[in-house]
């Protein structure tokens, strides 16, 4: 997919809690720490792309137990949506229904001093301007 055409492949946008179990990370790969059951809740809505004049200028934030931990804008993504789609399409076929998580802004628990980890009962609120707030409670299993 050419970079200039990448947004033609987007149907819409939503909020994803992009969860990581850092204690499960294996050397050189992330699939076990990020790909476990329940680790990518999405919602509360899917907003079609025509509702965003510029997906590269959207405010987003995250609170844990009511305390803001992340606050940024999509203009600060390391790789914008066009770049992600272009790059990923060189590795696999982009198909209808594929979901691409763009990543997360600065402020994750592993990057804090001291480090902060989610625990049973914590309430996470991820907000994306124009979409809404996804609220999930951490449940240890």
MOJO-V353637 format. One record per residue. RES is the residue in one small letter. SS is DSSP state (alpha for helix, beta for strand, coil for the rest). PSI is psi in whole degrees, 0 to 359 (* if undefined). OMEGA is omega in radians with two decimals (none if undefined). Layout:
# MOJO-V353637
res:RES ss:SS psi:PSI omega:OMEGA
res:RES ss:SS psi:PSI omega:OMEGA
This chain:
# MOJO-V353637
res:x ss:coil psi:124 omega:3.11
res:x ss:coil psi:143 omega:-3.12
res:x ss:alpha psi:315 omega:-3.10
res:x ss:alpha psi:337 omega:-3.11
res:x ss:alpha psi:357 omega:-2.97
res:x ss:alpha psi:318 omega:-3.10
res:x ss:alpha psi:345 omega:3.04
res:x ss:alpha psi:342 omega:-3.13
res:x ss:alpha psi:1 omega:-3.11
res:x ss:coil psi:129 omega:3.03
res:x ss:coil psi:316 omega:-3.09
res:x ss:beta psi:190 omega:-3.05
res:x ss:beta psi:151 omega:3.09
res:x ss:beta psi:185 omega:3.09
res:x ss:beta psi:136 omega:3.08
res:x ss:beta psi:129 omega:2.94
res:x ss:coil psi:105 omega:-3.04
res:x ss:coil psi:86 omega:-2.99
res:x ss:coil psi:144 omega:3.06
res:x ss:coil psi:134 omega:2.99
res:x ss:coil psi:89 omega:-3.02
res:x ss:alpha psi:332 omega:3.14
res:x ss:alpha psi:350 omega:3.13
res:x ss:alpha psi:1 omega:-3.11
res:x ss:coil psi:136 omega:3.08
res:x ss:beta psi:148 omega:-3.08
res:x ss:coil psi:123 omega:3.02
res:x ss:coil psi:357 omega:3.13
res:x ss:beta psi:160 omega:-3.04
res:x ss:coil psi:354 omega:-2.95
res:x ss:alpha psi:321 omega:-3.12
res:x ss:alpha psi:323 omega:-3.11
res:x ss:alpha psi:339 omega:-3.09
res:x ss:alpha psi:347 omega:-3.00
res:x ss:coil psi:18 omega:-3.11
res:x ss:coil psi:157 omega:3.09
res:x ss:coil psi:139 omega:3.10
res:x ss:coil psi:6 omega:-3.02
res:x ss:coil psi:6 omega:3.11
res:x ss:coil psi:57 omega:3.08
res:x ss:coil psi:144 omega:-3.09
res:x ss:beta psi:155 omega:3.07
res:x ss:beta psi:197 omega:0.01
res:x ss:beta psi:351 omega:-3.11
res:x ss:beta psi:160 omega:2.92
res:x ss:beta psi:118 omega:-3.09
res:x ss:beta psi:128 omega:-3.12
res:x ss:beta psi:152 omega:-3.02
res:x ss:alpha psi:335 omega:-3.14
res:x ss:alpha psi:348 omega:3.12
res:x ss:alpha psi:356 omega:3.11
res:x ss:coil psi:118 omega:3.09
res:x ss:coil psi:330 omega:-3.14
res:x ss:coil psi:101 omega:3.14
res:x ss:coil psi:351 omega:-3.14
res:x ss:coil psi:23 omega:3.06
res:x ss:coil psi:63 omega:-3.10
res:x ss:coil psi:131 omega:3.10
res:x ss:beta psi:143 omega:3.09
res:x ss:beta psi:150 omega:-3.11
res:x ss:beta psi:164 omega:3.09
res:x ss:beta psi:134 omega:3.03
res:x ss:beta psi:145 omega:3.00
res:x ss:beta psi:120 omega:-3.09
res:x ss:coil psi:39 omega:3.09
res:x ss:coil psi:357 omega:-3.12
res:x ss:beta psi:124 omega:-3.13
res:x ss:beta psi:128 omega:-3.14
res:x ss:beta psi:331 omega:-3.13
res:x ss:beta psi:140 omega:3.08
res:x ss:beta psi:115 omega:-3.07
res:x ss:beta psi:198 omega:-3.10
res:x ss:beta psi:148 omega:-3.12
res:x ss:alpha psi:343 omega:3.09
res:x ss:alpha psi:346 omega:3.13
res:x ss:alpha psi:8 omega:3.08
res:x ss:coil psi:142 omega:3.09
res:x ss:coil psi:322 omega:3.11
res:x ss:coil psi:122 omega:-3.13
res:x ss:coil psi:173 omega:-3.03
res:x ss:alpha psi:318 omega:3.11
res:x ss:alpha psi:315 omega:-3.13
res:x ss:alpha psi:318 omega:3.14
res:x ss:alpha psi:312 omega:-3.11
res:x ss:alpha psi:316 omega:3.12
res:x ss:alpha psi:312 omega:-3.10
res:x ss:alpha psi:311 omega:-3.11
res:x ss:alpha psi:327 omega:-3.13
res:x ss:coil psi:347 omega:3.05
res:x ss:coil psi:347 omega:-3.10
res:x ss:coil psi:322 omega:3.12
res:x ss:coil psi:164 omega:-3.12
res:x ss:coil psi:128 omega:3.05
res:x ss:coil psi:121 omega:-3.08
res:x ss:coil psi:156 omega:3.08
res:x ss:coil psi:132 omega:3.14
res:x ss:coil psi:348 omega:3.08
res:x ss:coil psi:143 omega:3.10
res:x ss:coil psi:129 omega:3.13
res:x ss:coil psi:120 omega:3.05
res:x ss:coil psi:129 omega:-3.05
res:x ss:coil psi:348 omega:-3.07
res:x ss:coil psi:193 omega:-3.00
res:x ss:coil psi:150 omega:3.11
res:x ss:coil psi:171 omega:3.09
res:x ss:coil psi:148 omega:3.09
res:x ss:coil psi:4 omega:3.12
res:x ss:coil psi:154 omega:-3.08
res:x ss:alpha psi:323 omega:-3.12
res:x ss:alpha psi:336 omega:-3.11
res:x ss:alpha psi:3 omega:-3.12
res:x ss:coil psi:157 omega:3.06
res:x ss:coil psi:113 omega:-0.11
res:x ss:coil psi:162 omega:3.13
res:x ss:coil psi:147 omega:3.13
res:x ss:coil psi:135 omega:-3.12
res:x ss:coil psi:143 omega:3.06
res:x ss:coil psi:147 omega:3.12
res:x ss:coil psi:165 omega:-3.12
res:x ss:coil psi:128 omega:3.11
res:x ss:coil psi:346 omega:3.10
res:x ss:coil psi:143 omega:3.12
res:x ss:beta psi:123 omega:3.14
res:x ss:beta psi:133 omega:3.09
res:x ss:beta psi:108 omega:3.10
res:x ss:beta psi:125 omega:-3.09
res:x ss:beta psi:132 omega:3.02
res:x ss:beta psi:123 omega:-3.14
res:x ss:coil psi:131 omega:3.11
res:x ss:coil psi:352 omega:3.12
res:x ss:coil psi:305 omega:-3.12
res:x ss:beta psi:196 omega:-3.10
res:x ss:beta psi:127 omega:3.06
res:x ss:beta psi:122 omega:-3.11
res:x ss:beta psi:127 omega:3.11
res:x ss:beta psi:147 omega:3.06
res:x ss:beta psi:131 omega:3.14
res:x ss:coil psi:132 omega:3.14
res:x ss:coil psi:116 omega:3.09
res:x ss:coil psi:132 omega:3.12
res:x ss:coil psi:* omega:none
